Amino acid sequence: MSESYWWMHNNLQNRFGEGTTEYQGAKLVLLGAPLDDTAVFRPGARFGPQGVRQVADGLEEYSFYQDRELSQTPFFDAGDLCLPCGNVYKSLEIIKQAVLKIDLYSQIPFLLGGEHLISWAALHFMISKYSDLRIVHLGAHAALKEEYRGEKYSSTSVMRLAAQSLGPGRIYQFGIRSGERREFEYAREFTRLFPEEVLLPFRNCLAELQPYPIYITIDIAVLDPAFAPGTGRPEAGGIRPRELFQFIRELAPLKVVGADLVEIAPNYDATGATQLLGIKIVREMLLSLAN
């Protein structure tokens, strides 16, 4: 892969090197996308990928949830993309091209953000490839704004952009508990919205999702800030980590073609708890998607 797109940076190969594979032999590719240009409250998500990797030494490679070890999983950590700070459109294009290159080897991209707008770069490509794509969105905020302060492309509009491209009923939103009235009105018409809860409504949707290619996007703010305060837009009333880990295990029957974990901002959590939770989510997602 060209160094013009990414560089190796505190990657998990250094932590679990014996069991991981070379790039072309990987089933999944973990890729940091440190975009942080459209934050509407607290900036800092650009430090998420590095912050999550830096606490990998505190992670056991064995998951008792799934009875599997990360070192036996065919994934490759490609490090972080080098994005031009302040140039949103070029950054989105770089992310999109990186996802395209990963897809050329029939691998599953797993993006580590960065703000939620990185999802649109991946989704833009995925929607063009899979005409029947479905999106599973876990978050606190609806992200369905038509624009924010005159700007169409922002973390507050990422699901609106996807809905406009996909058409009604193809985005499944779980855990949502914040947004403007107009966003919830839009959701009732164009998305499948399940406020506050994740696991039970997702289980009820599992059978209808199984025939389709799925993109999973997880905003760390789906969790209550008591468990994950290190994010730019914390929102009270979220789920517990246990429910999120149960959700991840339920992904096994689905045809997941891409995923991301976004909005971790380490500077707002001096304890490091959010980063530690983030690296555990990464482990569980890698194990589940590779299964």
N, C-alpha and C positions, 0 to 999 in steps of 0.2 A: 504493500500500500504506500502511496506517495506521502512523504513527510509534509507536503504542502497542505494536507488535510488534517493530519493529527500527529501528535508525538507521544512517546511513552512517558507516563507520568504517575509515579507511585502506584503502578498497576497491581492488580491482584495476582498476576503471574509471579510477582516477587514474594507474595505471601503463600501461595499454594502452587508453586512452580512445578513440583514433581508430577502432579496429576493433570495439569492443564495442557493444552495442545498448542500447536502452531496455528497461525491464522487460517490457513486453507483447510485445516482439518477440523475446525471448530463448527459446532452446530449453532452456537449463539455467539454474538459479538457484543460485548459491553463497551459503550462509547460515551465519554463525557461530552456534554454540550453546554459550556458555561456561559450561556446567554443571559443577560441581566439588564436589558435596556428599556423595558416597558413596565417596570415595577410601579404599582399605583399606591403603595403604602411604604414598605420598608425594603430597600434594595439589599443585595447581598447573596442572592441565589447563585451567582457566578462561582462562589466558593464552595458550592455544594459537592460537586464531583471530587474535588481534592479533599474536602473535609471528611467525606464518607470513606474514601480509600485510606486515609491516614489512621483510622481507628480499626483497620482490618486485623491488626495484631490482637485485638480483644475478642475476635470472633472464632468460635470453634468451627472447624470445617465440616463437622458432622451435624446433621439436622435430625433430631429425634422425632420431629414432626413427620418427616418423610423417610426416615431410616436410610438416608443416603449421605454420601460425603462429597463436598464440593471438589475435592481433588480428583474425583473420578468422573467429573462432568466435563464434556467437550465444549468448553467455552474459551474465548480469547478476550482479554481486556486490551483494547486498542488505545487506552489513554484518553486524553482530552483533545478535542478539536481546538485549533487555533482560530479564534473568531475575532474579527475587527470590532473592538468596543465602539459602540455608537452608531454602527452601520447595521441596522436591523435587517434590511433586505439582503445584503451580501451574506450576513450570518445565516439567514434562513436558507439561502442557496447553497452555502457550504455544507450545512447539515443535510439538506436534501441530497446533494451529490454523494455524501458519505454513505447515506442509507442506500442509495442506488448501487454503490460499489459493493456494499455488504450483500445486497440482494443478488448480485451477479454470481455469487458463490452459493446461492440458495441457502443463505444463513438467516437467522432471526436477529434483527437489530434490537438491542435493549439500551435505550438512551438514558443517561443519568444527567439530570439538569441541575442547575439552570432553571429559568422561569418556564411557565407552562406554555409559552409561545413556541418552544422547541417542538412540541407535539405537532404543530401545524406543518412544519417542514417535513416530518416523517409522513404525516397523513396525506399531504399533498401528493407524495409519490404513491403511497399505498392505495389511495382512491383511484388514481390513474391505472393502477395494475389490477385491482380487484373491484369489478363493477358491483359486486354484492357484499362489499366490506361492511362489517358492523364494528362499532366502537363501544367499548366498555370504559366508562369514565368514573373514577372514584375521586371525590373531592368535597370541599366545603362550599365552594362558590360555583354558581351555575356556568360562568364563563360564556354567557350568551349575549353580551352587549353587542349592539350593532357597530358602535365605535366608542372610543374613550378619548375625550378632549380633542375630537376631530381626527383621531388616528384609528384606522380600520384594523391594523395589525397590532394586537397587544395580548397580554396574558388574560385579559378580561373578555376577549372575543374569540378565543381559540375554538371553542365548541360551536359557536355561531358560524365561523368560517367552514367548519367541517359539515355542519348541518346543511348549509347552503349548497355545498357540493354533492352531498349524498342524497338529499331528499328526506322526507319525513319518516320518523319511526326507526331510524337505523343507529341512533346513538342512545345508549342505555346509561343513565346517570344515577349513581348511587351515593348516598351520604350527604347530598346537597342540603344546605341549610342557610344559604345567604345569596342575595341577589336583589336586583330591582324588580318591582312589580312587573314591568314589561318583559323581563327575562323569564319569569315564571309563566306569564301568559304565552310567550313564544314556546316555552318548553311543553306546555300542554298540547300544542298543535304540532310541533316538529320533532320532539325527542320523547323518549320513554324515561320519565323522571320519577325517582323513588327517593323522597326526602328522608334525611337523617339516618336511615338504616342501610346496611350493605348486605349482610350474609343471607338473611331470609328472602328478600326480594330477588337477589341474584340466583339463589337456588330455584326459585319459581320460574326464572327466565332461562335456566340452563338448557332445557330441551329445545327451545326455539332458537337458541344461539348456536347449537351444535353443527348445523349444516353449513355455517358460513365462516369465512376467514375473519379473524377477530384481531383488533388492535386494542391493547390494554394501556390506559394512561392512569397513573396513580399520583395524585397531588398529596403530598405528605400532610396537608391541612385537613384531609379526611379524618385524621386522628384528632382527638381532643388535645388542645394545647397543654393540658396537664402532662401528656406523654410526649408531645413533640412541639415544644415552644420555639424551636429554631426554624422559623419560617417567616416569610414576609407578610403574610396576611393570616395570622392565627384567628380562629373562629371557635368560640365556645360551643359545646354541645356535640362534640365529635365522638367517633367510635373508639373502642379500646384496641390496642395492638393485637390482642388475641383474636378478635373478630377479623382483622385484616389477614393474619396468618391463616386462619381457617378459609377465608376467601381464596387465598393463593393456592391452597391445596385443592380447591374445587375446580381449578382451571384445567386439570389434567384431560378431561374429555374434549376440550375445545381445540380448534385449529388456530392457534395464536401465531400471527405472522409478524408481529412487532409489539414492542412495549416500551414504556418509559416510567421513570420515577422522577418527579420534579418538585421544585420549590423548597428544597432544603437550604436554609441560610444559617450556617454554623455560628455566625457572629452573635446571634440572638439567644444562644444556649451555651452559657459558660460551663455547664456541667458536661457537655458532650453527649447528653442522652439522645438527642435527636439524630446525631450522626451514628451513634451505636445502633439505634433502631433502624436507621437507613441501611447500614451495611447488612443487618440481619434480613431486611426486606430483599435486598439484592441477592443474598444467598438463597433465600427461599424461592424467589422468582427464577433464578438460574436453574435450580434443581427441578422446579415444577415444569418449566418450559422445555427442559432437556429430556424430560421423562417420556 
